[in-house]
Amino acid sequence: MSIIDRDIYDSVHLEFAEVVRRFLRNEVAPHVAEWERRGMVDRDVYRAAGRLGLLGPQIPEEYGGGGQSSFKFNCVVTEQIAYERVTMGSMRVHTDVVIPYFLSIANAEQRRRWLPGMASGDLMSAIAMTEPGTGSDLAGIQTSLTRTGSGYLLNGAKTFITGGAQADLIVVVARSYRSDDRRDGLTLAVVEGDAPGLRRGAPLVKLGLKAQDTTELFFDNVEVPEENILGEPGRAFSYLTRHLAQERLSIAVNSQAQAVAAIEVTREYVRNRTVFGRSLGSFQNTKFVLADLVTQVAAGQAFLDRCIARHDRGELTPAEAAQVKLFCTELHGRVVDACLQLHGGYGYIWEQDICRMYADARVSRIYGGTSEVMKSIIARSLDLEPARSS
């Protein structure tokens, strides 16, 4: 993309970007309309992405991954998907959100059992946190994990699960015991896709992200063996808190790239659209709108790239992750709205890229924690309330 000049990528990242770009143009772009009608991406495409190393840049080489410590390779994939105006369904959740749990807290046997398939695309994953009655309140999770002689029994329901219809591995956040502190007692259980008692609901019909399968999941006495518990029982809240920073950074990367892509789409459109005998791009209002958007996007890019660098150094704080998620997703919404307006009536037609971009953008301010939750996290970091007297 030519709108923003960046310096966080070296020649290796740029070569990788070209590999990703060719794959998306040849293997993905011709099928997007079909996937949107079906409500999910073809599984063979995930396997093709796995063969190119797109699914596991940070998975160690011994398990078939790229062996990279940097998150920048993940960012390259996300950005190229946006720039090419295509979709890869639930791939970003698999790569940026779920795999880090396995990399950081899985034991040696679990890593040997699951990571090779996660890198190849033979095992696609999902994470099941949200429940019908909890939303962003992770401490309020009610799905239960009851101890038995040989393991656990899992009971409950989850909703809005990205990749839930196709997932082979589902990381379920469940309550294994109760405590006065609601954050205690949460445990991560890995449920395999063919487990008896697991039922997948009908695909949820969404405003946007049509090719990203999203569903409800129901667990009825699902047997979870001891060896499928990820990390230490009862410590899931701390694991979730630790990994939410990367999830929110990933959302910010996507929103920023989508904003850049929306401006490029609109720049092409206004050059070629004639209104009142003149190019739409020649009107002062068009120039001013796009000039303002480009300036806002440049500011967002600088902030985001700083956060990516800090994340690679292990310095990104939860409050900073909340800030960049809040800023980039709100910016995303403003940009696609203004760009659709410049398209006029054509912008409201689904076949136009900007129409799909507009529909897809709305959820970015909701998933991974709403904008209001992000503001609460940021506010807590400011220490605004007076100290309590002892």
C-alpha positions in Angstrom: 0.0 0.0 0.0 1.3 3.5 -0.9 -0.7 5.6 1.5 1.5 5.2 4.5 5.3 5.0 4.5 6.4 2.5 7.3 9.8 1.3 8.6 8.9 -1.6 10.9 9.4 -4.3 8.2 12.7 -5.5 6.8 13.4 -7.3 3.5 12.4 -10.7 4.9 9.0 -9.4 5.9 8.5 -7.8 2.5 9.4 -11.0 0.7 7.0 -12.9 3.0 4.3 -10.3 2.1 4.8 -11.1 -1.6 4.3 -14.8 -0.9 1.1 -14.1 1.0 -0.1 -11.7 -1.7 0.3 -14.2 -4.5 -1.4 -16.9 -2.4 -4.4 -14.7 -1.7 -4.8 -13.6 -5.4 -4.5 -17.1 -6.8 -6.0 -19.4 -4.1 -8.4 -17.1 -2.2 -9.8 -14.2 -4.2 -11.6 -16.4 -6.8 -13.6 -18.2 -4.1 -14.6 -15.4 -1.7 -18.2 -14.9 -3.1 -18.8 -18.7 -2.8 -17.5 -18.8 0.8 -19.7 -15.9 1.7 -22.7 -17.8 0.4 -21.7 -20.9 2.3 -20.8 -19.0 5.5 -17.3 -20.5 5.8 -14.0 -20.9 4.1 -13.0 -24.2 2.4 -10.9 -26.3 4.7 -8.5 -27.2 1.9 -7.5 -23.5 1.8 -6.4 -23.6 5.4 -4.2 -26.6 4.6 -2.8 -24.7 1.6 -2.1 -21.7 3.9 -0.4 -24.2 6.3 1.9 -25.5 3.6 3.1 -21.9 3.0 3.7 -21.3 6.7 0.9 -18.8 7.2 -0.8 -20.6 10.1 2.0 -20.9 12.5 4.8 -18.3 12.1 5.5 -18.5 15.8 5.2 -22.3 16.2 8.6 -23.9 16.6 10.2 -25.5 13.5 10.3 -28.9 15.2 6.5 -28.9 15.0 6.3 -27.6 11.5 6.0 -23.9 12.2 8.0 -20.9 11.2 10.0 -20.7 14.4 9.6 -16.9 14.6 9.6 -15.0 17.9 8.3 -11.8 16.3 4.6 -11.0 15.9 5.4 -9.0 12.7 4.9 -12.0 10.5 1.4 -12.5 11.8 0.8 -8.8 11.1 2.0 -9.2 7.5 -0.6 -11.9 6.9 -3.4 -9.9 8.4 -2.5 -6.8 6.5 -2.2 -8.5 3.1 -5.6 -10.1 3.6 -7.0 -6.6 4.1 -5.1 -5.0 1.2 -6.3 -7.7 -1.2 -9.9 -7.2 0.0 -10.4 -10.9 0.6 -11.2 -13.1 3.7 -9.6 -16.1 5.4 -12.5 -16.8 7.7 -11.4 -17.7 11.2 -7.7 -18.0 10.4 -6.6 -14.9 12.4 -8.3 -16.3 15.5 -6.5 -19.6 15.1 -3.1 -18.0 14.5 -3.1 -14.9 16.6 -5.5 -15.8 19.5 -5.5 -19.6 20.1 -2.1 -20.8 19.2 -0.4 -18.5 21.7 -2.1 -20.4 24.5 -0.6 -23.7 23.3 2.8 -22.1 22.9 2.9 -20.6 26.4 1.2 -23.1 28.7 0.8 -26.4 26.9 3.0 -29.2 28.3 5.5 -31.1 26.1 3.1 -33.9 25.3 0.3 -31.5 24.3 2.7 -29.6 22.1 3.7 -32.8 20.3 0.1 -33.9 20.0 -1.4 -30.7 18.7 1.0 -28.1 17.3 2.0 -30.0 14.1 -1.7 -30.2 13.0 -2.3 -26.6 14.0 0.6 -25.5 11.8 -0.5 -27.6 8.8 -4.2 -26.7 8.9 -5.2 -30.2 9.7 -6.3 -29.0 13.2 -8.1 -25.7 13.1 -8.9 -24.2 16.5 -11.4 -21.9 18.2 -11.6 -20.4 21.7 -14.9 -20.5 23.6 -15.1 -17.7 26.2 -18.4 -15.8 25.7 -21.6 -17.1 27.1 -25.2 -16.0 26.4 -25.4 -14.3 29.8 -21.8 -13.0 30.4 -20.6 -11.0 27.4 -17.3 -9.4 28.3 -17.6 -10.5 31.9 -15.1 -13.4 32.0 -15.3 -13.7 35.7 -19.0 -14.4 35.4 -18.5 -17.6 33.3 -21.0 -20.4 34.3 -20.0 -23.3 32.1 -18.9 -26.0 34.6 -16.0 -28.4 34.6 -16.7 -31.1 37.2 -14.0 -33.4 38.5 -14.5 -37.1 38.0 -12.3 -40.1 38.7 -10.6 -40.0 35.4 -10.9 -36.4 34.4 -13.7 -33.9 34.1 -17.3 -33.5 32.8 -18.0 -30.3 30.9 -21.5 -28.7 30.8 -22.7 -25.4 29.5 -23.1 -23.2 26.4 -21.0 -20.7 24.6 -22.0 -18.2 21.9 -20.4 -16.0 19.2 -17.6 -18.6 18.7 -15.5 -17.7 15.7 -14.5 -20.9 13.8 -16.9 -22.9 16.0 -18.5 -24.7 13.1 -15.3 -26.2 11.7 -12.9 -26.3 14.7 -11.1 -29.5 15.5 -9.8 -28.1 18.8 -11.9 -25.9 21.0 -10.3 -24.2 24.0 -13.2 -23.9 26.4 -13.1 -21.5 29.4 -15.0 -23.2 32.2 -15.4 -23.0 36.0 -13.9 -25.9 37.8 -14.6 -24.6 41.3 -16.1 -21.6 43.0 -14.4 -19.0 45.2 -15.2 -15.6 46.9 -13.0 -14.1 44.1 -15.0 -14.7 40.9 -11.7 -14.7 38.9 -10.5 -17.9 40.7 -11.6 -21.3 39.6 -11.6 -20.9 35.8 -9.8 -23.6 33.8 -9.0 -24.1 30.1 -10.2 -27.4 28.7 -9.4 -28.5 25.2 -12.4 -30.2 23.6 -11.7 -32.2 20.4 -14.2 -31.7 17.6 -15.6 -35.2 17.6 -16.1 -35.4 21.4 -19.4 -37.1 22.4 -21.8 -34.5 23.9 -20.4 -31.6 21.9 -23.2 -30.0 19.8 -22.7 -27.1 17.4 -25.6 -24.8 16.8 -26.7 -23.5 13.5 -24.4 -20.8 12.0 -25.3 -17.3 13.3 -26.4 -15.0 10.5 -24.3 -11.8 11.0 -24.3 -8.3 9.6 -20.8 -8.8 8.1 -17.9 -11.3 8.1 -20.1 -13.5 6.0 -17.3 -16.1 5.3 -16.3 -16.4 9.0 -18.2 -19.2 10.5 -19.7 -18.2 13.9 -21.9 -20.4 16.0 -23.1 -21.4 19.4 -21.6 -24.5 21.1 -23.3 -26.7 23.6 -21.6 -29.1 26.0 -23.6 -32.0 27.6 -21.5 -34.1 29.9 -18.5 -33.9 27.5 -15.7 -36.0 28.9 -12.5 -34.0 29.2 -9.5 -36.2 30.1 -6.8 -34.9 32.4 -4.4 -34.6 29.5 -6.7 -32.1 27.8 -6.4 -29.5 30.5 -4.3 -26.6 29.3 -2.1 -25.1 32.0 -2.9 -25.3 35.7 -6.6 -25.8 36.7 -8.1 -22.7 38.2 -5.6 -20.3 36.7 -7.4 -19.5 33.4 -8.3 -15.9 34.3 -4.6 -15.0 34.6 -3.9 -16.8 31.3 -6.7 -15.0 29.6 -5.6 -11.6 30.9 -2.0 -12.2 29.8 -3.1 -13.2 26.2 -5.8 -10.6 25.7 -3.1 -8.0 24.8 -2.1 -9.8 21.7 -5.7 -10.5 20.7 -6.5 -6.8 21.0 -3.3 -5.9 19.1 -4.3 -8.3 16.4 -7.7 -6.6 16.1 -6.0 -3.2 15.9 -3.7 -4.5 13.1 -6.7 -5.7 11.1 -8.7 -2.5 11.6 -5.8 -0.3 10.6 -5.1 -2.3 7.5 -8.8 -2.3 6.6 -8.9 1.5 6.9 -5.9 1.8 4.6 -7.6 -0.6 2.1 -10.9 1.4 2.3 -9.1 4.6 1.4 -7.3 2.8 -1.6 -10.7 1.5 -2.8 -12.2 4.9 -2.6 -9.3 6.6 -4.2 -9.7 4.3 -7.2 -13.4 4.9 -7.3 -13.4 8.7 -7.2 -10.8 8.8 -10.0 -13.0 7.0 -12.3 -16.5 8.1 -11.2 -18.0 11.0 -13.2 -20.5 13.3 -11.6 -21.9 16.5 -13.3 -19.4 16.0 -16.1 -16.4 16.0 -13.8 -14.3 13.3 -12.0 -15.6 12.9 -8.5 -12.0 13.2 -7.3 -11.8 16.7 -8.7 -14.4 18.1 -6.2 -13.0 20.0 -3.2 -15.2 18.0 -0.8 -13.8 14.7 -2.0 -10.2 16.0 -1.7 -10.8 17.3 1.8 -12.5 14.2 3.1 -9.8 11.9 1.8 -7.0 14.3 3.0 -8.5 14.2 6.5 -8.9 10.4 6.4 -5.3 9.8 5.2 -4.0 12.1 8.0 -6.0 10.2 10.7 -4.8 6.8 9.3 -1.2 8.0 9.3 -1.5 8.8 13.0 -3.1 5.4 13.7 -0.4 3.6 11.8 2.4 5.3 13.8 0.7 4.4 17.1 0.0 0.8 16.0 3.6 0.3 14.7 4.9 1.5 18.0 2.7 -1.0 19.8 3.8 -3.9 17.5 7.4 -3.1 18.3 6.7 -2.9 22.1 4.8 -6.2 21.9 7.8 -7.9 20.2 10.0 -6.6 23.1 7.5 -7.9 25.7 6.7 -4.3 26.8 3.1 -3.8 25.6 0.9 -3.3 28.7 -2.8 -4.2 28.9 -3.7 -0.5 29.0 -1.7 0.2 25.8 -3.3 -2.8 24.1 -6.7 -1.4 25.0 -5.6 2.1 23.7 -4.5 0.8 20.4 -7.6 -1.4 20.0 -9.9 1.5 20.9 -8.1 4.0 18.6 -7.8 1.8 15.5 -11.2 0.2 15.7 -13.0 3.6 16.2 -10.8 5.0 13.3 -11.8 2.0 11.2 -15.5 2.8 11.6 -15.1 6.5 10.8 -13.0 5.7 7.7 -15.3 3.1 6.1 -18.4 5.3 6.8 -16.8 8.3 5.1 -15.6 6.2 2.2 -19.0 4.6 1.6 -20.5 8.1 1.6 -18.2 9.1 -1.2 -19.4 6.0 -3.2 -22.9 7.3 -3.0 -25.6 4.7 -3.9 -23.1 2.3 -5.3 -21.5 2.1 -1.8 -24.7 0.4 -0.6 -24.4 -2.5 -3.1 -22.9 -5.7 -1.7 -20.8 -6.4 -4.8 -18.8 -3.2 -4.1 -15.8 -3.8 -1.9 -16.6 -0.8 0.3 -20.1 -2.2 1.1 -18.6 -5.4 2.5 -15.9 -3.5 4.3 -18.5 -1.3 6.0 -20.5 -4.3 7.2 -17.4 -6.1 8.4 -16.1 -3.1 10.3 -18.9 -2.7 12.8 -18.0 -5.7 15.0 -14.4 -4.5 15.5 -15.6 -2.2 18.2 -17.4 -5.1 19.9 -15.3 -8.3 19.8 -12.2 -8.7 21.9 -13.8 -6.3 24.4 -16.1 -3.4 23.5 -14.9 0.2 23.2 -16.5 0.9 26.5 -14.5 -2.0 28.1 -11.4 -0.6 26.5 -12.1 2.8 28.1 -12.6 1.2 31.5 -9.2 -0.6 31.3 -7.5 2.6 30.2 -9.1 4.6 32.9 -8.0 2.1 35.6 -4.4 2.7 34.5 -4.7 6.4 35.1 -5.3 6.0 38.9 -8.0 8.6 39.0 -9.8 7.7 42.2 -8.5 9.1 45.6 -6.6 6.6 47.8 -8.7 5.1 50.5 -7.7 5.9 54.1 -6.8 3.0 56.3 
